[in-house]
């Protein structure tokens, strides 16, 4: 229901009950539960989203396309070498990259402190990496955004502006061969843009639902992206056009 609300802005109980093949009582109960978590606003016959740029909280996104995201994470993590400085924004797919790094041959199976440096604005990624001796962890600082667990504001930008990264992994809301990389939230886009600007290589990690799509705010042009790691369901025409623009596309 949250996904449908994100797409439509407003949903009605009877329509959703028929579409999801559940009872109206079930829909009303679930909507009341979500309203209690301040994820939507109840109306007499249904619910409306809080804002136009409505975004699902990260905890609700983790189960969507989880298999694809894990494969993407492993493929992306394999491109990191020992000693590199790695930037990561927040999101479910970059979280899988971080997890895969910890089991990779270059990092996970090696001994020593600070084998790689990870710079992130994502609290959940920082929480998972903070206990790993192989990782020197740098957290940008800033103000937490509850939906994505990401830190933003000019505080984060000041930290990033003084750093040099070997590679940045960007999880994105949308990527299109013509429109480039984009995000639903302007704060996310600002930090993501800085992470890309400070890196020698930019690797976008995105499942096929993001390919050929456009979101509210631009992060960077397609020309900035070196590699796109996605799954095998990505639209072939979009994949072809990315490759024509010089982007290496890896499908897993």
C-alpha positions in Angstrom: 0.0 0.0 0.0 2.9 2.4 0.7 4.2 1.7 -2.8 0.9 2.4 -4.4 0.5 5.6 -2.3 4.0 6.7 -3.4 3.0 6.3 -7.0 -0.5 7.8 -6.8 -0.5 10.3 -4.0 -4.0 9.1 -2.8 -5.6 5.7 -2.4 -9.1 4.6 -1.6 -9.9 1.6 0.7 -12.3 -0.1 -1.7 -10.0 0.2 -4.7 -7.0 -1.1 -2.8 -9.0 -4.0 -1.3 -10.0 -5.1 -4.8 -6.5 -4.6 -6.2 -4.8 -6.5 -3.5 -7.6 -9.1 -3.1 -8.0 -8.4 0.7 -11.0 -7.2 2.7 -11.8 -3.6 3.3 -11.4 -4.1 7.0 -7.8 -5.3 6.5 -7.0 -2.3 4.4 -8.5 0.1 7.0 -6.7 -1.6 9.8 -3.3 -1.4 8.0 -3.9 2.2 7.0 -4.6 3.1 10.6 -1.4 1.3 11.6 0.7 3.2 9.0 -1.0 6.5 10.0 0.0 5.8 13.6 3.7 5.7 12.4 3.2 9.0 10.5 3.8 7.4 7.2 0.5 8.7 5.6 -2.5 10.7 6.4 -5.9 9.0 6.8 -8.9 10.4 4.9 -12.6 9.3 5.2 -12.3 6.8 2.4 -8.6 6.0 2.3 -5.3 7.9 2.7 -3.0 10.5 1.2 0.7 10.9 1.1 2.4 13.5 3.3 4.2 15.2 0.4 4.6 15.2 -3.3 8.2 13.9 -3.0 6.9 11.0 -0.9 9.5 8.3 -0.2 9.3 4.9 1.5 11.4 4.6 4.7 14.4 2.4 4.3 13.1 -0.3 6.6 10.2 -0.9 4.2 12.5 -1.0 1.1 14.8 -3.8 2.4 12.6 -6.6 1.3 12.1 -5.3 -2.3 14.2 -7.1 -4.9 16.5 -8.3 -2.1 18.1 -11.1 -4.2 18.9 -8.7 -7.0 20.4 -6.2 -4.6 22.6 -8.8 -3.0 24.0 -9.9 -6.4 24.6 -6.3 -7.3 26.3 -5.7 -4.0 28.7 -8.6 -4.5 29.5 -7.6 -8.1 30.2 -4.0 -7.1 32.3 -4.9 -4.0 34.6 -7.0 -6.2 35.8 -3.8 -7.8 37.4 -2.5 -4.6 41.1 -3.1 -4.0 42.9 -3.1 -0.7 44.0 0.4 0.4 41.3 2.3 -1.5 39.1 5.1 -0.2 35.5 4.2 -0.8 32.5 6.6 -0.7 29.0 5.3 -0.2 25.6 7.0 0.1 22.7 5.4 1.9 20.1 3.0 0.6 19.4 -0.7 0.4 21.6 -1.5 -2.5 24.7 0.4 -1.1 24.1 -1.4 2.2 24.5 -4.7 0.3 27.7 -3.4 -1.2 29.0 -2.6 2.3 28.1 -6.1 3.5 29.7 -7.8 0.5 32.9 -5.8 1.0 33.2 -7.5 4.4 33.2 -10.9 2.9 35.3 -10.1 -0.2 38.7 -11.6 -0.9 40.4 -8.2 -0.7 38.9 -7.2 2.6 36.9 -9.8 4.4 39.4 -12.6 4.4 42.4 -10.4 5.0 44.0 -9.5 8.3 45.0 -6.0 9.4 43.5 -2.8 10.5 42.2 -0.2 8.1 42.6 -2.2 4.9 40.2 0.1 3.2 38.7 3.5 4.2 34.9 4.0 3.8 33.4 7.4 3.8 29.6 7.4 4.2 26.7 9.6 5.3 24.5 6.6 6.0 24.1 5.8 9.7 23.0 2.2 9.1 26.1 1.5 7.0 28.3 3.1 9.6 26.7 1.0 12.3 27.6 -2.2 10.4 31.2 -1.2 9.6 32.1 0.5 12.9 33.0 -2.9 14.5 35.1 -4.1 11.5 38.8 -3.7 12.1 39.5 -3.9 8.4 37.7 -0.6 7.8 38.8 2.9 8.6 35.4 4.5 8.9 34.7 8.2 8.2 31.1 9.5 8.8 30.3 12.8 7.3 28.2 14.3 10.0 25.1 16.3 9.4 21.4 16.1 10.3 19.8 12.6 10.1 17.0 12.0 7.6 14.7 9.3 9.2 13.5 7.8 5.9 17.0 6.8 4.6 19.2 7.0 7.8 21.4 9.5 5.9 23.1 12.5 7.3 22.8 15.7 5.3 23.0 19.5 5.5 26.0 21.8 4.9 27.9 20.0 7.7 28.2 16.9 5.6 29.2 18.9 2.6 32.1 20.6 4.4 33.6 17.2 5.4 33.3 15.8 1.9 34.7 18.9 0.2 38.1 18.2 1.8 38.3 14.5 0.9 39.6 12.6 -2.2 37.9 9.2 -2.9 39.1 6.4 -5.2 35.6 5.2 -5.9 32.1 6.2 -5.0 29.2 3.8 -4.9 25.9 5.6 -5.5 22.5 4.0 -4.8 20.0 6.1 -6.8 16.3 6.5 -7.2 16.5 6.7 -11.0 19.0 6.6 -13.8 18.3 7.3 -17.5 20.7 7.5 -20.4 19.6 10.9 -21.4 18.5 12.5 -18.0 21.4 11.0 -16.0 21.2 10.1 -12.3 18.5 11.5 -10.1 17.0 11.4 -6.6 13.5 12.0 -5.1 14.9 14.3 -2.3 17.0 17.4 -2.9 19.1 16.9 0.3 20.0 13.4 -0.9 21.0 14.7 -4.3 23.3 17.4 -2.9 25.3 14.9 -0.9 25.3 12.3 -3.7 26.6 14.9 -6.1 29.5 15.7 -3.8 30.4 12.0 -3.3 30.5 11.7 -7.1 32.6 14.9 -7.6 35.2 13.8 -5.1 35.8 10.3 -6.6 38.1 9.1 -9.4 35.5 6.4 -10.3 31.7 6.5 -9.9 29.8 3.2 -9.8 26.0 3.4 -9.8 24.3 0.4 -8.2 20.7 0.1 -9.1 18.2 -2.7 -9.7 16.3 -2.8 -13.0 13.3 -0.9 -11.6 15.4 2.3 -11.5 16.8 2.0 -15.1 15.3 4.3 -17.7 13.5 6.3 -14.9 13.7 9.9 -13.8 13.3 11.4 -10.4 12.8 14.9 -8.9 16.3 16.2 -8.6 19.4 15.7 -10.7 22.5 14.2 -9.1 24.9 14.1 -12.1 25.0 13.5 -15.9 25.4 10.1 -17.4 28.9 11.1 -18.5 30.0 11.2 -14.8 29.1 7.5 -14.4 31.9 5.0 -15.1 30.1 1.8 -14.3 26.4 0.8 -13.8 25.8 -2.5 -11.9 22.3 -3.7 -12.3 20.4 -7.0 -12.7 19.5 -9.0 -15.8 16.0 -7.5 -16.0 17.2 -4.1 -17.0 15.6 -2.9 -20.3 17.9 -3.9 -23.2 17.4 -0.6 -25.1 18.5 1.4 -22.0 21.5 -0.8 -21.5 22.5 -0.3 -25.1 22.2 3.4 -24.8 24.3 3.5 -21.6 27.0 1.6 -23.3 26.9 4.0 -26.3 27.6 6.8 -23.9 30.7 5.1 -22.6 29.2 3.6 -19.4 30.3 0.0 -18.6 27.1 -1.9 -17.7 27.5 -5.0 -15.6 24.4 -7.2 -15.3 24.2 -9.9 -12.6 
